[in-house]
Amino acid sequence: MVPLMERIAWQLAERVQMNINIKNIYSNNPQVVKRITSEAKNCLMTWKASYLEVRAKIEENDRDARWEFDKMKLFGKTDYMASICQDIHDVAQVLEEFYNIFGPELKVI
């Protein structure tokens, strides 16, 4: 069961990494960047929430053995990537505010 769960976590992390290319993510509009990063973070956090929900249901029934796996293997990379997605989202929010405050004449950076 552990290899399957690790492969699910790995696949989610790979998909998010493929969709959020840090080298050119900011070439998009800040609203697009915020939407993409929010969806990616929600996907990664839903994975963890689903695991915890299923684990709680299994433990509630008391018919199976305790459903405990190494959380660092399952959620270490996905939690880290979710925090990076939040950071990218925050930078996009600041860029959007910057564009709203300053007109096109002052954007000579």
Z-matrix of the N, CA and C atoms (Angstrom, degrees):
N
C 1 1.452
C 2 1.528 1 111.21
N 3 1.329 2 116.47 1 -36.88
C 4 1.463 3 119.90 2 -178.57
C 5 1.530 4 111.74 3 -62.42
N 6 1.335 5 119.40 4 -44.38
C 7 1.476 6 118.12 5 179.10
C 8 1.529 7 112.68 6 -60.08
N 9 1.324 8 116.72 7 -36.22
C 10 1.466 9 119.75 8 178.03
C 11 1.527 10 110.62 9 -64.64
N 12 1.315 11 116.07 10 -46.06
C 13 1.470 12 120.05 11 -179.21
C 14 1.533 13 110.74 12 -64.75
N 15 1.325 14 116.92 13 -39.07
C 16 1.462 15 120.43 14 177.68
C 17 1.526 16 111.14 15 -64.87
N 18 1.320 17 116.97 16 -37.90
C 19 1.467 18 120.31 17 178.63
C 20 1.522 19 111.16 18 -67.82
N 21 1.325 20 117.47 19 -36.35
C 22 1.471 21 120.78 20 176.58
C 23 1.521 22 109.50 21 -62.81
N 24 1.329 23 116.35 22 -48.10
C 25 1.473 24 120.41 23 179.26
C 26 1.522 25 110.76 24 -61.34
N 27 1.331 26 116.78 25 -42.33
C 28 1.460 27 121.04 26 -179.78
C 29 1.525 28 110.47 27 -63.38
N 30 1.339 29 116.81 28 -43.73
C 31 1.460 30 120.80 29 -178.93
C 32 1.524 31 111.25 30 -64.39
N 33 1.326 32 117.37 31 -41.70
C 34 1.466 33 120.15 32 177.10
C 35 1.527 34 110.94 33 -61.30
N 36 1.318 35 115.87 34 -44.69
C 37 1.466 36 120.04 35 179.84
C 38 1.526 37 111.09 36 -63.24
N 39 1.321 38 117.29 37 -41.09
C 40 1.464 39 120.72 38 178.76
C 41 1.525 40 111.54 39 -64.60
N 42 1.326 41 117.09 40 -41.67
C 43 1.468 42 120.65 41 179.32
C 44 1.515 43 111.22 42 -62.38
N 45 1.325 44 116.18 43 -45.40
C 46 1.466 45 119.94 44 179.95
C 47 1.520 46 109.85 45 -64.11
N 48 1.319 47 116.50 46 -43.77
C 49 1.461 48 120.06 47 179.76
C 50 1.523 49 111.41 48 -62.81
N 51 1.321 50 116.76 49 -35.86
C 52 1.459 51 120.69 50 179.49
C 53 1.538 52 110.86 51 -70.01
N 54 1.326 53 117.09 52 -37.56
C 55 1.462 54 121.00 53 -177.54
C 56 1.523 55 113.11 54 -80.40
N 57 1.307 56 117.05 55 -25.95
C 58 1.461 57 120.46 56 179.26
C 59 1.519 58 108.01 57 -112.53
N 60 1.303 59 115.29 58 90.88
C 61 1.453 60 121.19 59 177.02
C 62 1.524 61 107.61 60 -89.65
N 63 1.308 62 116.47 61 108.74
C 64 1.463 63 121.37 62 -172.96
C 65 1.523 64 112.39 63 -62.70
N 66 1.325 65 117.25 64 -24.56
C 67 1.460 66 119.97 65 -178.24
C 68 1.523 67 112.64 66 -69.76
N 69 1.340 68 117.39 67 -29.29
C 70 1.467 69 117.98 68 -177.68
C 71 1.527 70 113.35 69 -132.79
N 72 1.317 71 118.20 70 17.11
C 73 1.468 72 119.78 71 -179.80
C 74 1.528 73 111.29 72 -65.65
N 75 1.329 74 116.52 73 -34.93
C 76 1.462 75 119.19 74 -176.73
C 77 1.528 76 113.12 75 -82.43
N 78 1.318 77 117.82 76 2.75
C 79 1.459 78 119.28 77 172.19
C 80 1.526 79 109.88 78 -75.52
N 81 1.321 80 116.48 79 -13.92
C 82 1.465 81 122.03 80 176.37
C 83 1.519 82 110.69 81 -85.20
N 84 1.288 83 114.82 82 166.71
C 85 1.455 84 123.20 83 174.30
C 86 1.534 85 108.73 84 -61.55
N 87 1.342 86 119.62 85 142.54
C 88 1.467 87 120.62 86 179.70
C 89 1.536 88 113.69 87 -56.58
N 90 1.328 89 118.11 88 -33.91
C 91 1.468 90 119.77 89 177.58
C 92 1.525 91 110.90 90 -64.51
N 93 1.338 92 116.38 91 -38.72
C 94 1.465 93 120.77 92 178.71
C 95 1.530 94 109.82 93 -66.76
N 96 1.314 95 116.69 94 -42.63
C 97 1.464 96 120.95 95 178.97
C 98 1.532 97 110.09 96 -61.61
N 99 1.329 98 116.09 97 -43.51
C 100 1.467 99 119.58 98 179.45
C 101 1.526 100 111.14 99 -63.87
N 102 1.315 101 117.76 100 -39.94
C 103 1.467 102 120.97 101 179.94
C 104 1.526 103 110.83 102 -66.25
N 105 1.325 104 116.07 103 -45.87
C 106 1.469 105 120.36 104 -178.85
C 107 1.526 106 110.76 105 -62.35
N 108 1.320 107 116.57 106 -46.40
C 109 1.461 108 119.12 107 -177.66
C 110 1.529 109 111.77 108 -69.84
N 111 1.312 110 117.08 109 -33.73
C 112 1.468 111 119.36 110 176.96
C 113 1.525 112 110.89 111 -65.61
N 114 1.323 113 116.23 112 -43.26
C 115 1.466 114 119.80 113 178.81
C 116 1.525 115 111.02 114 -64.36
N 117 1.322 116 116.87 115 -41.09
C 118 1.464 117 120.37 116 179.60
C 119 1.526 118 110.73 117 -64.74
N 120 1.316 119 116.47 118 -45.15
C 121 1.468 120 120.10 119 179.54
C 122 1.523 121 110.27 120 -63.19
N 123 1.320 122 117.15 121 -43.30
C 124 1.467 123 120.19 122 179.15
C 125 1.524 124 111.19 123 -61.57
N 126 1.315 125 117.04 124 -39.60
C 127 1.469 126 121.08 125 178.27
C 128 1.523 127 110.25 126 -61.71
N 129 1.325 128 116.93 127 -47.28
C 130 1.464 129 120.98 128 -178.97
C 131 1.526 130 111.73 129 -66.04
N 132 1.316 131 116.90 130 -39.13
C 133 1.465 132 119.72 131 -179.95
C 134 1.529 133 111.46 132 -73.96
N 135 1.312 134 117.74 133 -30.29
C 136 1.464 135 121.52 134 176.81
C 137 1.520 136 110.35 135 -66.33
N 138 1.320 137 116.92 136 -36.41
C 139 1.462 138 121.22 137 176.69
C 140 1.532 139 110.07 138 -57.53
N 141 1.318 140 116.89 139 -47.94
C 142 1.464 141 120.63 140 -178.95
C 143 1.526 142 110.73 141 -68.14
N 144 1.315 143 116.66 142 -42.46
C 145 1.470 144 120.20 143 -179.89
C 146 1.530 145 110.85 144 -63.64
N 147 1.320 146 117.27 145 -38.78
C 148 1.465 147 120.63 146 178.69
C 149 1.525 148 110.96 147 -64.77
N 150 1.311 149 116.13 148 -43.31
C 151 1.463 150 120.05 149 177.53
C 152 1.527 151 110.42 150 -58.59
N 153 1.323 152 116.53 151 -49.13
C 154 1.458 153 120.48 152 -177.80
C 155 1.529 154 111.70 153 -65.06
N 156 1.323 155 116.94 154 -35.74
C 157 1.462 156 121.14 155 178.51
C 158 1.527 157 111.35 156 -66.70
N 159 1.324 158 116.54 157 -46.10
C 160 1.467 159 120.25 158 179.22
C 161 1.523 160 109.96 159 -65.61
N 162 1.308 161 116.73 160 -39.96
C 163 1.466 162 120.55 161 178.11
C 164 1.524 163 111.11 162 -61.40
N 165 1.311 164 116.69 163 -41.83
C 166 1.466 165 120.58 164 178.85
C 167 1.529 166 110.79 165 -64.75
N 168 1.325 167 117.16 166 -40.76
C 169 1.468 168 120.22 167 178.58
C 170 1.525 169 111.40 168 -64.49
N 171 1.325 170 116.79 169 -41.57
C 172 1.460 171 120.48 170 179.78
C 173 1.526 172 110.22 171 -65.17
N 174 1.319 173 117.00 172 -43.73
C 175 1.452 174 120.05 173 179.99
C 176 1.525 175 112.03 174 -69.30
N 177 1.310 176 116.54 175 -29.33
C 178 1.458 177 121.19 176 178.90
C 179 1.525 178 111.17 177 -66.82
N 180 1.324 179 117.37 178 -36.20
C 181 1.458 180 121.78 179 -178.70
C 182 1.527 181 112.63 180 -73.79
N 183 1.313 182 118.05 181 -24.69
C 184 1.464 183 123.84 182 179.47
C 185 1.523 184 113.81 183 59.03
N 186 1.315 185 118.80 184 18.31
C 187 1.456 186 117.88 185 178.76
C 188 1.515 187 111.58 186 -96.30
N 189 1.303 188 120.05 187 -25.85
C 190 1.452 189 122.65 188 179.26
C 191 1.525 190 110.03 189 -105.37
N 192 1.308 191 114.17 190 165.45
C 193 1.460 192 119.41 191 176.27
C 194 1.535 193 109.51 192 -66.82
N 195 1.303 194 114.43 193 162.30
C 196 1.465 195 119.62 194 -179.34
C 197 1.530 196 109.33 195 -56.70
N 198 1.315 197 115.76 196 131.85
C 199 1.450 198 123.04 197 -175.82
C 200 1.518 199 108.03 198 -95.86
N 201 1.303 200 117.10 199 84.00
C 202 1.458 201 121.60 200 -175.54
C 203 1.523 202 109.44 201 -128.21
N 204 1.321 203 116.34 202 124.75
C 205 1.453 204 121.97 203 177.06
C 206 1.515 205 108.60 204 -124.43
N 207 1.297 206 116.06 205 168.73
C 208 1.455 207 121.22 206 178.90
C 209 1.526 208 109.26 207 -67.85
N 210 1.312 209 115.98 208 109.43
C 211 1.467 210 120.53 209 -175.59
C 212 1.525 211 112.16 210 -68.26
N 213 1.322 212 116.41 211 -28.84
C 214 1.462 213 118.59 212 179.41
C 215 1.525 214 110.47 213 -67.06
N 216 1.327 215 116.97 214 -38.02
C 217 1.462 216 120.18 215 177.78
C 218 1.523 217 111.62 216 -69.26
N 219 1.330 218 115.79 217 -37.66
C 220 1.463 219 119.38 218 -176.49
C 221 1.521 220 113.12 219 -81.68
N 222 1.330 221 117.01 220 -37.09
C 223 1.463 222 119.40 221 -170.95
C 224 1.520 223 115.09 222 -122.41
N 225 1.317 224 118.15 223 -1.40
C 226 1.463 225 119.89 224 -178.50
C 227 1.521 226 112.28 225 -58.89
N 228 1.315 227 115.68 226 -54.08
C 229 1.466 228 120.21 227 -177.41
C 230 1.528 229 111.37 228 -72.07
N 231 1.336 230 117.02 229 -40.31
C 232 1.468 231 119.41 230 -177.61
C 233 1.525 232 111.66 231 -68.54
N 234 1.333 233 117.60 232 -37.90
C 235 1.464 234 119.82 233 176.57
C 236 1.529 235 111.04 234 -65.66
N 237 1.334 236 115.42 235 -41.40
C 238 1.462 237 119.97 236 177.64
C 239 1.522 238 110.59 237 -61.70
N 240 1.323 239 116.37 238 -44.72
C 241 1.462 240 120.29 239 -179.86
C 242 1.522 241 111.29 240 -66.03
N 243 1.323 242 117.76 241 -34.89
C 244 1.468 243 120.49 242 176.78
C 245 1.526 244 110.39 243 -64.24
N 246 1.327 245 117.08 244 -38.90
C 247 1.475 246 119.02 245 178.40
C 248 1.529 247 110.69 246 -68.97
N 249 1.326 248 117.92 247 -35.83
C 250 1.466 249 121.22 248 176.44
C 251 1.525 250 110.02 249 -66.12
N 252 1.331 251 117.04 250 -40.89
C 253 1.470 252 120.45 251 177.02
C 254 1.524 253 110.36 252 -59.69
N 255 1.337 254 116.51 253 -39.89
C 256 1.463 255 120.21 254 178.17
C 257 1.526 256 110.51 255 -65.15
N 258 1.320 257 117.32 256 -40.06
C 259 1.467 258 120.79 257 177.94
C 260 1.524 259 111.35 258 -63.82
N 261 1.322 260 117.17 259 -43.45
C 262 1.467 261 120.96 260 177.85
C 263 1.521 262 110.06 261 -63.07
N 264 1.326 263 116.49 262 -39.62
C 265 1.467 264 121.69 263 177.36
C 266 1.527 265 110.32 264 -61.90
N 267 1.324 266 116.87 265 -42.87
C 268 1.466 267 120.95 266 179.89
C 269 1.525 268 111.48 267 -64.30
N 270 1.324 269 117.30 268 -40.00
C 271 1.471 270 120.72 269 177.59
C 272 1.526 271 109.90 270 -64.56
N 273 1.327 272 117.02 271 -41.03
C 274 1.465 273 120.45 272 178.22
C 275 1.529 274 110.60 273 -63.96
N 276 1.326 275 116.90 274 -36.41
C 277 1.469 276 120.85 275 177.14
C 278 1.523 277 110.55 276 -63.50
N 279 1.321 278 117.20 277 -42.98
C 280 1.471 279 120.85 278 178.04
C 281 1.522 280 110.52 279 -65.02
N 282 1.336 281 117.01 280 -41.34
C 283 1.466 282 119.95 281 177.58
C 284 1.531 283 111.32 282 -62.25
N 285 1.322 284 116.17 283 -40.41
C 286 1.462 285 119.87 284 179.00
C 287 1.528 286 110.50 285 -63.96
N 288 1.319 287 116.96 286 -41.88
C 289 1.469 288 120.46 287 177.42
C 290 1.529 289 110.60 288 -65.65
N 291 1.318 290 116.58 289 -38.86
C 292 1.464 291 120.85 290 177.32
C 293 1.522 292 110.50 291 -60.53
N 294 1.332 293 116.85 292 -45.65
C 295 1.464 294 120.71 293 179.92
C 296 1.525 295 111.77 294 -66.31
N 297 1.321 296 116.92 295 -31.34
C 298 1.462 297 119.96 296 179.22
C 299 1.527 298 112.07 297 -74.97
N 300 1.325 299 116.62 298 -33.10
C 301 1.470 300 120.11 299 -177.77
C 302 1.521 301 111.32 300 -76.43
N 303 1.331 302 115.98 301 -48.12
C 304 1.443 303 120.64 302 -175.67
C 305 1.526 304 110.72 303 -96.75
N 306 1.306 305 116.07 304 138.90
C 307 1.450 306 120.79 305 178.09
C 308 1.520 307 111.76 306 -77.26
N 309 1.315 308 117.43 307 174.11
C 310 1.466 309 120.26 308 -179.22
C 311 1.528 310 112.93 309 -62.95
N 312 1.348 311 117.90 310 -23.59
C 313 1.455 312 119.37 311 -179.83
C 314 1.510 313 112.41 312 -70.40
N 315 1.343 314 118.08 313 -28.00
C 316 1.450 315 121.39 314 -176.99
C 317 1.534 316 113.32 315 -93.22
N 318 1.283 317 117.36 316 0.41
C 319 1.468 318 121.11 317 -179.43
C 320 1.519 319 110.13 318 -92.92
N 321 1.306 320 116.48 319 67.08
C 322 1.447 321 121.55 320 -177.62
C 323 1.525 322 109.70 321 -112.39
N 324 1.290 323 116.28 322 39.77
C 325 1.469 324 119.91 323 -178.00
C 326 1.511 325 108.35 324 -93.06
